[in-house]
Amino acid sequence: MNAALFVPLAFFACWATRRPLPVLAASFVLSGTIELVQALTPGMGRACDSADLAANGVGAAAGPRRPGCGCGPRQGAARRPPSPPPPASPPRRAPTAPAAGRSV
């Protein structure tokens, strides 16, 4: 259940920012903060559990990999080969002086 809660969070955050690594890092920080609050709040009825932290991390990592996010691998996008260099122009001739006896 914990993993399922972080999938949409990470998906939409990645979709909005197009940056999966900061989203993943922020999701781990958020998950750790949630677990820390659960550990420090008495009478909450919840226990701090490292398995919850791991499950949240799995959900956060799965969110950006969902299709449509734009952060996962590009499907069907083949790399184009580099374009060939432009053709060389013919060498330019140096200007010549007019021949003797000719008027220009």
C-alpha positions as CSV (number, residue, x, y, z in Angstrom):
1,M,0.0,0.0,0.0
2,N,2.8,2.4,0.8
3,A,4.4,2.0,-2.6
4,A,1.1,2.7,-4.3
5,L,0.8,6.0,-2.5
6,F,4.1,7.3,-3.8
7,V,3.7,6.2,-7.4
8,P,1.2,9.1,-8.4
9,L,3.2,11.6,-6.4
10,A,6.4,10.8,-8.2
11,F,4.7,10.5,-11.5
12,F,3.1,13.9,-11.5
13,A,6.1,15.6,-9.9
14,C,8.3,14.1,-12.7
15,W,5.7,15.0,-15.3
16,A,5.7,18.6,-14.1
17,T,9.4,19.0,-13.8
18,R,10.8,16.5,-16.3
19,R,13.6,15.8,-13.7
20,P,13.4,12.3,-12.3
21,L,16.5,12.4,-10.0
22,P,15.4,15.4,-7.9
23,V,11.9,14.0,-7.7
24,L,13.3,10.7,-6.5
25,A,15.5,12.4,-3.9
26,A,12.6,14.6,-2.7
27,S,10.3,11.5,-2.4
28,F,12.9,9.7,-0.3
29,V,13.3,12.8,1.9
30,L,9.5,13.0,2.3
31,S,9.2,9.3,3.1
32,G,11.9,9.6,5.7
33,T,10.2,12.7,7.2
34,I,6.9,10.8,7.4
35,E,8.6,7.9,9.2
36,L,10.4,10.3,11.6
37,V,7.2,12.1,12.5
38,Q,5.6,8.7,13.2
39,A,8.5,7.7,15.4
40,L,8.5,11.0,17.4
41,T,4.7,11.5,17.8
42,P,3.4,9.6,20.8
43,G,-0.1,8.3,20.8
44,M,-0.4,8.4,17.1
45,G,-1.0,4.6,16.9
46,R,1.5,4.2,14.1
47,A,4.9,2.7,14.3
48,C,8.1,3.7,12.5
49,D,9.2,0.9,10.2
50,S,12.1,0.7,7.8
51,A,10.0,-1.6,5.6
52,D,7.7,1.4,5.0
53,L,10.6,3.5,4.0
54,A,11.7,0.9,1.5
55,A,8.2,0.5,0.1
56,N,7.8,4.2,-0.3
57,G,11.1,4.3,-2.1
58,V,10.0,1.6,-4.5
59,G,6.8,3.6,-5.2
60,A,8.8,6.8,-5.8
61,A,11.2,5.0,-8.1
62,A,8.3,3.4,-10.1
63,G,6.4,6.7,-10.6
64,P,8.8,8.3,-13.2
65,R,8.9,5.0,-15.1
66,R,5.2,5.0,-15.9
67,P,4.3,5.7,-19.5
68,G,3.3,9.2,-20.3
69,C,5.5,10.8,-17.7
70,G,8.2,11.8,-20.2
71,C,11.0,10.9,-17.8
72,G,11.4,7.2,-18.7
73,P,13.2,5.7,-21.6
74,R,12.0,7.0,-25.0
75,Q,10.2,4.3,-26.8
76,G,10.9,4.0,-30.5
77,A,13.2,6.9,-30.6
78,A,16.2,5.9,-32.7
79,R,19.2,8.1,-32.9
80,R,19.6,9.8,-36.2
81,P,23.0,9.4,-37.7
82,P,25.0,12.6,-37.8
83,S,24.4,14.7,-40.9
84,P,27.2,14.8,-43.5
85,P,29.4,17.8,-43.7
86,P,28.4,20.4,-46.3
87,P,30.0,20.0,-49.7
88,A,33.2,21.8,-50.2
89,S,33.0,24.9,-52.4
90,P,35.3,25.0,-55.5
91,P,38.6,26.7,-54.9
92,R,38.5,30.4,-55.7
93,R,40.9,31.8,-58.2
94,A,43.0,34.7,-57.4
95,P,42.2,37.8,-59.4
96,T,44.4,38.3,-62.4
97,A,45.6,41.5,-63.9
98,P,44.1,42.4,-67.3
99,A,46.1,41.4,-70.3
100,A,48.3,44.1,-71.9
101,G,46.5,46.0,-74.6
102,R,43.0,45.2,-73.4
103,S,40.7,47.8,-72.0
104,V,38.5,47.0,-69.2
